[in-house]
Amino acid sequence: MERRELPNSTLILVFGILSIVGCCCYGVAGIVFGIIALVMAKKAMELYNADPDLYTGYKNVKTGRILAIIGLVLSAISLITSIVMLIIYGGLEGMEEMQREILENYGG
């Protein structure tokens, strides 16, 4: 019997990597890519567990799943930090006011 590559195993790995990179975009892109990678990894793992001798590429799926989990955690931290900063400083108006205060206090 010929062994086949697990469906989307490389794509799961790519989405796992993108979920880590996406945490820099206020966390939103990382969360999206992380969730997609986890859902695809779950389906691929179920397929592999049904008949392990038939498929290759399981290491890509496991690695992509781990990267997606790390990316989700980092993205959640980034998103929560962004929301807290928005609440504390009140958006752009608060940031402009804070910049004016810094310039006035430190003679800029």
Secondary structure, DSSP 8 states (H G I E B T S, - for coil): ---EE-TTHHHHHHHHHHHHHGGGTTTHHHHHHHHHHHHHHHHHHHHHHH-GGGEE-HHHHHHHHHHHHHHHHHHHHHHHHHHHHHHHHTHHHHHHHHHHHHHHHTT-
